Structure formats: C-alpha cells, structure tokens
C-alpha cells in the first residue's frame, strides 16, 4: 500500500509510543485523578469503620457548686438529745453535747468528679455489617476507577488513530498538490506550444486551488485531532505527538469472542448486589443483642480532695436488645429485598445490552475490513489507471479531462484507503472496549 506507507510497518516496537501515551494518560488524566480521590475517601471510611471495634477512651470532669434547693430533714436532735442528756447525768459530765436537727442539701456543693472512661463493643452486629459495607464500597470505587481507565484507553487509542488518519490525509494532499502543480506546469508548456487550449490551463489551475484548499482543511483536522489527544493526556494542547508506523491490520481473534464477563459495569452490579445483601443483614441485625463493656477510673470528692478515699473504678457490662419496634425493621428488610430484585432485573438487562454492543462492534469491524479490502483493490487499480492515462496524455493520445478523472480517482483512492485502514484500528479498539480485553496495569 504505497500511498499510505508514510506510516508503514506496524510491529511490536511500533506500539511502544502508543503504550507510553496510554500510561501517561492513565497517570495524569483529571477524571481519573478525581476518581482516585473518591477511592481514597472510601478507604478512609473503611478505616473509620474498622476503628469502631477498638477501645474508645474519653476523659471527663464535672464540678458542682450548689446552694439552696431540695433538702433532706434528719432529726438528729430529736433522736439523740434525750439519750445524751441521760448519759451526761449518769456520768456527771457534759461529754454528750446537744445536737441540732439537720437539713441536708441534696445538690452536692463544692464537689468534683473526674474520670477516664474506656468503652469497648463486645458484640455489635451493626458494626460488623457497617464494616462489610464500607469494604464493598471501596471495591465498588476501585471498579469505577477501572471503568474510567478503560474508557480513557479507548478514547486515547481512538484519538491517536484519528490523528494518524488526519496526518496521513495531509501527506496525501501534499503529494497530490505536487502532482497537480506538475500537471499545471506541463499544461502551461503545452499551451505555450499551442498543443492545448487555454481551458486546459485554467482547469489545471483550478485543480491546484482545490487540492490546496483540501490540504488546508486536512491540516486543520490534524491540528484539532492533536488538541484532543493532548487534552486526554492532560498535556499542553500544542505539544507534538510522536507517531508509530501503521500499515497492517489489527489482530482479528476478537471478532469471535463473545465474552463480556470482564466488563466493569457487570462487576459494579455484582458488588452492588453484595452491598444490598449486607444492607439486608444490617436491617436484620436488631435480632442480635448488643453487648459492650466500660471501665471508669476516676476520683470524686468535696473541696478538691484527692486521696485513697476519693479514687474509684467502675467496671460495667451492658446489654441492649431491641424486642419490639412496631414492624419498623421488617419494612426496612422488605425495602432491601425489593432493591435486590431490581438489581437482578438490571443485571439481566445490562448483560444483554453489553452483548448486543459487542455484536454491533464486531459487525462494525467486519464492515471496516470489507471496506479496507475494497479500498486496497481500488487503490491498486486507480494507480495503474492513472499511470496509463498520464503516459497517453503525454503522448497526445488522451484528452486532459480523462487524465483529470484518473488523477482524481487516484487521490480519492489514497484517501479512502487511508480512512479504511485506520477505521479498522478504531473498530478494533471499540471491540477491545466492548469485551474489556485490554489489560490495565
């Protein structure tokens, strides 16, 4: 395929540049970066869920200053003064004083309580299911990152092949421009020697203008393709692109591969089903009692005293069991079961949708291959036709309109072959995306 051999010979080495661009895109693309931040957030949420199984230590202190309020009346004088008087008479002393009835303030006055409290859950099904859900959410976000990466790989490859297609078209038009300029020069000489009329010269000038306009358009298309490719790699838009040489067809083994089980969309649905199962377990966790333990180490006393009498510890074990809640939990369980049925229906639909997409892409690949084979045949025929017509025209055995027709067929055949070649690679990339066969490191 001489006309497109400007980028010829697609070998293993030729893929190195594209693979390097894919690595750059996966490491620098802004959408992927955003998804990594969301993954990091979910990882932190999982760490938080794990930390809920560890002891929780808090320090608290209170100080109370009170005056007035409720009191307890204790008749100490009424109870003891009679007995004390009798004892004083018997002993002949005043060793037993008379007592006043007491009014004891209930609110503690000038009292403090400072303590360290350690709590630890022993059995809590809610925490277990919460940790499981957070882990599954991390897996879900990892799959989402892979999904973004796979889509980005497809976009990078497609943009790369479109850039090569546009660059080849530019080179074809540059070659064609030299061709029509040479034709214009020959026709001008022939006109000067009265071998052709002025119409031939004007027509050849028009061909130069037409090819020149097409060259400008092709150059702008290549420039736009370069901008988009650099955008995907998060590089300056005007950066140059190092291209590989491509002239052969891609491998065709994937045309018969109908496996879509590796698609991240299905993995997300499987993880969503697992999350739903964990939510169902969470809704049923009320059936399991919650058991926890606590330990208080502190000091409490009046007037800020701190001694062996003020220090204390309290060790406690708690049990909480929800016995009746008017069907609240049952309704929650029914909601999760409804979600489970919806996920099952969605999974069946997505599986069929992805398989249909793969079949459509495979049909597109077959169509692209047919177009390529036809373009190759047309390219060979049109080249021979143009060469023959050029010889006849130089010998004066053909008119210029016949040469012009052969020339346009030759140019169109080159452009068609160029498009057909890279359309096969774009179709191959689409199949690679449809069956998730590209390996993402």
C-alpha positions in Angstrom: 0.0 0.0 0.0 2.5 2.6 -1.3 0.3 5.6 -0.8 -0.1 5.1 2.9 3.3 3.8 3.5 4.2 7.1 5.1 3.3 5.3 8.3 4.2 1.7 7.4 5.1 -1.4 9.3 3.1 -1.9 12.5 5.3 -4.0 14.6 5.6 -4.7 18.4 8.1 -1.9 18.6 5.6 0.4 16.9 3.2 0.0 19.8 5.7 1.4 22.3 4.8 5.0 21.8 1.0 4.4 22.0 1.5 2.3 25.1 3.6 5.1 26.6 0.9 7.6 25.8 -1.7 5.3 27.4 0.4 5.2 30.6 0.8 8.9 30.6 -3.0 9.3 30.2 -3.8 6.9 33.0 -1.5 8.7 35.4 -2.4 12.3 34.5 -6.0 12.4 33.3 -8.1 14.7 35.5 -11.1 12.5 35.5 -9.0 9.5 36.7 -7.5 11.8 39.4 -10.9 12.7 40.7 -11.9 9.1 40.9 -8.8 8.3 42.8 -9.7 11.0 45.4 -13.1 9.4 45.8 -11.4 6.0 46.2 -9.2 7.5 48.9 -12.3 8.8 50.7 -13.9 5.4 50.7 -10.7 3.8 52.1 -10.7 6.3 54.9 -14.4 5.5 55.6 -13.4 1.8 55.8 -10.6 2.6 58.3 -13.1 4.5 60.3 -15.5 1.5 60.4 -12.6 -0.7 61.5 -11.7 1.7 64.3 -15.1 1.3 65.8 -14.1 -2.2 67.1 -11.2 -0.7 69.1 -11.4 0.7 72.6 -12.7 4.3 73.0 -11.1 6.3 75.8 -12.5 9.6 76.9 -11.8 12.0 79.8 -14.5 14.0 81.5 -14.8 16.0 84.6 -17.5 17.9 86.4 -17.5 20.4 89.3 -20.6 21.4 91.2 -21.2 24.5 93.3 -24.7 24.5 94.9 -26.8 26.5 97.3 -30.5 26.0 98.1 -32.8 23.6 96.5 -34.2 20.4 97.9 -33.0 19.1 101.3 -33.4 16.0 103.4 -34.6 16.7 107.0 -32.7 14.4 109.5 -34.0 14.8 113.1 -30.6 14.1 114.8 -31.5 16.2 117.9 -34.9 14.7 118.4 -33.4 11.2 118.1 -30.3 11.6 120.3 -30.6 14.6 122.6 -32.7 12.7 125.3 -30.3 9.8 125.3 -27.3 12.2 125.5 -28.9 14.1 128.5 -29.4 10.9 130.4 -25.8 9.8 129.7 -24.5 13.2 130.9 -26.5 12.7 134.2 -25.2 9.2 134.7 -21.6 10.1 134.1 -21.8 13.5 135.7 -20.2 15.1 132.7 -21.1 17.0 129.6 -19.4 14.6 127.2 -22.5 14.2 125.1 -23.4 17.6 123.5 -26.9 18.5 122.4 -27.4 18.1 118.7 -29.4 20.2 116.2 -31.9 18.7 113.7 -30.1 18.6 110.3 -31.3 19.9 106.9 -29.0 18.2 104.3 -28.8 19.8 100.9 -29.4 17.2 98.1 -27.3 19.0 95.5 -23.6 18.4 96.1 -21.8 21.6 97.0 -18.1 22.1 96.0 -18.0 18.6 94.6 -15.9 17.3 91.7 -15.9 14.1 89.6 -13.0 13.4 87.2 -12.7 10.2 85.3 -11.3 8.3 82.3 -13.9 6.1 80.6 -12.9 3.2 78.4 -15.6 1.6 76.3 -15.3 -1.5 74.1 -18.0 -3.2 72.0 -18.0 -7.0 72.5 -20.9 -7.9 70.2 -22.5 -5.4 67.8 -23.8 -6.8 64.5 -24.4 -3.2 63.2 -20.7 -2.5 63.4 -19.9 -5.8 61.6 -22.2 -5.1 58.7 -21.1 -1.5 58.6 -17.5 -2.5 58.1 -18.5 -5.0 55.5 -20.5 -2.4 53.5 -17.5 0.1 53.7 -15.2 -2.6 52.3 -17.6 -3.3 49.5 -17.9 0.4 48.7 -14.1 0.5 48.4 -14.3 -2.4 45.9 -17.1 -0.6 44.1 -15.0 2.6 43.7 -12.0 0.6 42.6 -14.2 -0.9 39.9 -15.3 2.6 39.0 -11.7 3.7 38.6 -11.1 0.8 36.3 -14.2 1.7 34.3 -12.9 5.3 33.8 -9.5 3.9 32.9 -10.8 1.5 30.3 -12.9 4.2 28.7 -9.9 6.6 28.7 -7.8 3.9 27.0 -10.4 3.6 24.3 -10.6 7.4 23.9 -6.8 7.7 23.7 -6.4 4.9 21.1 -9.3 6.3 19.0 -7.9 9.9 19.2 -4.4 8.5 18.3 -5.7 6.7 15.2 -7.7 9.7 14.2 -4.6 11.8 14.4 -2.7 9.4 12.3 -5.5 9.3 9.8 -5.5 13.1 9.6 -1.8 13.3 9.3 -1.8 10.7 6.5 -4.5 12.6 4.7 -2.4 15.8 5.0 0.6 14.0 3.5 -1.6 12.6 0.7 -2.8 16.1 -0.1 0.7 17.4 0.0 1.8 14.7 -2.5 -1.3 15.4 -4.6 -0.5 19.1 -4.6 2.9 18.5 -6.0 1.2 16.2 -8.6 -1.3 18.9 -9.8 1.3 21.6 -9.7 3.4 19.5 -12.0 0.4 19.0 -14.2 -0.2 22.7 -14.3 3.4 23.2 -15.3 3.1 20.7 -18.1 -0.2 22.1 -19.4 1.3 25.6 -19.4 4.2 24.5 -21.5 1.8 22.7 -23.9 -0.4 25.8 -24.1 2.7 27.9 -24.9 3.5 25.5 -27.7 -0.2 25.6 -28.9 -0.6 21.9 -28.1 -3.7 22.5 -25.8 -6.2 25.3 -25.4 -6.4 27.8 -22.6 -9.3 25.8 -20.9 -6.8 23.1 -20.0 -4.6 25.5 -18.2 -7.5 27.1 -16.4 -8.7 23.7 -15.3 -5.3 22.6 -14.1 -5.1 25.9 -12.1 -8.5 25.1 -10.6 -7.2 21.7 -9.5 -4.3 23.3 -7.8 -6.6 25.6 -5.9 -8.9 22.7 -5.0 -6.2 20.5 -3.6 -4.6 23.4 -1.8 -7.9 24.1 0.0 -8.3 20.4 0.8 -4.7 20.4 2.2 -5.6 23.4 4.5 -8.7 21.6 5.7 -6.7 18.3 6.4 -4.1 20.3 8.3 -6.7 21.9 10.5 -8.3 18.5 11.1 -4.9 17.1 12.1 -4.4 20.1 14.4 -7.8 19.5 16.0 -7.0 15.8 16.5 -3.7 16.8 18.1 -5.5 19.2 20.5 -8.0 16.5 21.6 -5.3 13.8 22.0 -3.2 16.2 24.2 -6.3 17.1 26.2 -6.9 13.4 27.1 -3.3 13.2 28.3 -3.6 16.5 30.3 -0.7 18.0 28.3 -0.4 21.4 26.6 -2.6 21.3 23.6 0.1 22.3 21.2 2.6 19.5 22.2 3.8 17.4 19.4 2.9 13.8 19.1 5.4 11.1 18.3 3.6 8.6 15.9 4.2 4.9 15.2 4.1 3.4 11.7 0.9 1.5 10.9 0.2 -0.2 7.6 -1.1 -3.7 8.6 -4.4 -4.7 10.0 -5.1 -5.4 13.7 -5.5 -8.9 15.0 -8.9 -10.4 14.3 -9.2 -13.1 17.0 -11.6 -10.8 19.0 -14.1 -11.0 16.2 -15.4 -14.3 17.6 -15.0 -13.6 21.3 -18.5 -13.0 22.7 -17.4 -12.8 26.4 -18.5 -9.7 28.2 -18.0 -11.0 31.7 -14.9 -8.9 32.3 -16.9 -5.6 31.9 -16.6 -3.3 34.9 -20.3 -2.5 34.5 -21.2 -6.1 35.5 -18.6 -6.1 38.3 -20.3 -3.0 39.7 -23.7 -4.7 39.6 -22.2 -7.8 41.4 -20.7 -5.6 44.1 -24.0 -3.6 44.4 -25.7 -7.0 44.9 -23.3 -7.8 47.7 -23.8 -4.4 49.3 -27.6 -5.0 49.1 -27.1 -8.3 50.9 -25.1 -6.6 53.6 -27.8 -3.9 53.9 -30.3 -6.8 54.4 -28.1 -8.2 57.1 -27.8 -4.8 58.7 -31.6 -4.5 58.7 -31.9 -7.9 60.4 -29.1 -7.1 63.0 -31.7 -5.9 65.5 -32.3 -9.6 66.3 -28.8 -9.9 67.8 -28.3 -8.2 71.2 -25.6 -5.6 71.6 -23.1 -6.3 74.3 -20.4 -3.8 75.4 -18.2 -3.1 78.4 -17.0 0.0 80.1 -14.4 0.9 82.7 -14.3 4.2 84.6 -11.1 5.2 86.5 -11.6 8.5 88.4 -11.7 10.5 91.6 -14.6 12.3 93.2 -14.8 14.2 96.5 -15.7 17.5 98.1 -13.3 20.5 98.4 -11.0 19.1 95.7 -9.7 16.4 98.0 -7.7 13.7 96.3 -6.7 10.6 98.3 -7.3 6.9 98.6 -10.9 7.6 99.6 -11.7 9.7 96.6 -10.3 7.4 93.9 -12.6 4.8 92.4 -13.1 2.5 89.5 -16.3 1.2 87.9 -16.5 -1.8 85.6 -19.7 -2.4 83.7 -21.1 -4.7 81.1 -24.1 -3.5 79.1 -26.7 -5.5 77.0 -29.2 -3.9 74.7 -31.8 -5.9 72.8 -34.5 -4.5 70.6 -37.5 -6.6 71.4 -40.3 -4.8 69.6 -40.4 -1.8 67.2 -43.9 -2.0 65.6 -42.6 -3.5 62.3 -40.0 -0.8 61.6 -37.2 -3.3 60.9 -39.4 -5.6 58.8 -40.3 -2.7 56.5 -36.6 -1.9 56.1 -35.8 -5.6 55.3 -38.6 -5.5 52.6 -37.0 -2.4 51.1 -33.7 -4.2 50.7 -35.3 -7.3 49.2 -37.1 -5.1 46.6 -33.7 -3.5 45.8 -32.3 -7.0 45.4 -35.0 -7.9 42.8 -34.4 -4.6 41.0 -30.7 -5.3 40.8 -31.3 -8.8 39.4 -33.5 -7.4 36.7 -31.0 -4.6 35.9 -28.1 -7.2 35.7 -30.0 -9.3 33.1 -30.7 -6.1 31.1 -27.2 -4.9 31.2 -25.8 -8.3 30.3 -28.0 -8.4 27.2 -27.1 -4.7 26.4 -23.4 -5.3 26.6 -23.6 -8.5 24.5 -25.6 -6.5 21.9 -23.0 -3.7 22.0 -20.2 -6.3 21.4 -22.1 -7.9 18.5 -22.6 -4.4 16.9 -18.9 -3.6 17.3 -17.9 -7.0 15.8 -20.2 -6.3 12.8 -18.6 -2.8 12.5 -15.2 -4.5 12.4 -16.2 -6.8 9.7 -17.6 -3.9 7.7 -14.4 -2.0 8.2 -12.4 -5.0 7.0 -14.6 -5.2 3.9 -14.1 -1.5 3.2 -10.3 -1.9 3.7 -10.1 -4.8 1.2 -12.2 -2.9 -1.3 -10.1 0.2 -0.8 -6.9 -1.7 -1.4 -8.2 -3.1 -4.6 -9.4 0.3 -5.7 -6.0 1.8 -4.8 -4.1 -0.6 -7.0 -6.5 -0.2 -9.9 -6.6 3.6 -9.8 -2.8 3.8 -9.5 -2.4 1.7 -12.7 -5.2 3.6 -14.4 -3.6 7.0 -13.6 -0.1 5.9 -14.7 -1.6 4.6 -18.1 -3.6 7.8 -18.6 -0.6 10.0 -17.8 1.5 8.2 -20.5 -1.3 8.5 -23.0 -1.8 12.2 -22.2 1.9 13.0 -22.6 1.8 11.2 -26.0 -1.2 13.2 -27.0 -3.4 10.1 -27.2 -5.8 11.2 -24.4 -7.6 14.4 -23.5 -7.0 16.3 -20.3 -10.4 15.5 -18.9 -9.6 11.8 -19.0 -6.3 12.4 -17.2 -8.0 14.6 -14.6 -10.6 11.9 -14.0 -7.8 9.3 -13.5 -5.9 11.7 -11.2 -9.0 12.4 -9.0 -9.7 8.6 -8.8 -6.1 8.1 -7.7 -6.3 10.8 -5.0 -9.7 9.6 -3.8 -8.4 6.0 -3.6 -5.5 7.0 -1.5 -7.7 8.9 0.9 -10.3 6.1 1.0 -7.5 3.5 1.7 -6.1 5.7 4.5 -9.5 6.1 6.1 -10.3 2.4 5.7 -7.0 1.3 7.4 -7.4 3.4 10.5 -11.1 2.7 10.7 -10.2 -1.0 11.2 -8.0 0.0 14.1 -10.7 2.2 15.6 -13.2 -0.7 15.2 -10.7 -3.0 16.8 -10.4 -0.5 19.7 -14.2 -0.5 20.0 -14.3 -4.3 20.3 -11.4 -4.2 22.8 -13.6 -1.8 24.9 -16.8 -3.9 24.4 -15.2 -7.1 25.7 -12.8 -5.5 28.2 -9.9 -7.3 26.7 -7.3 -4.6 27.2 -5.1 -5.3 30.2 -5.0 -2.3 32.6 -2.0 -2.4 34.9 
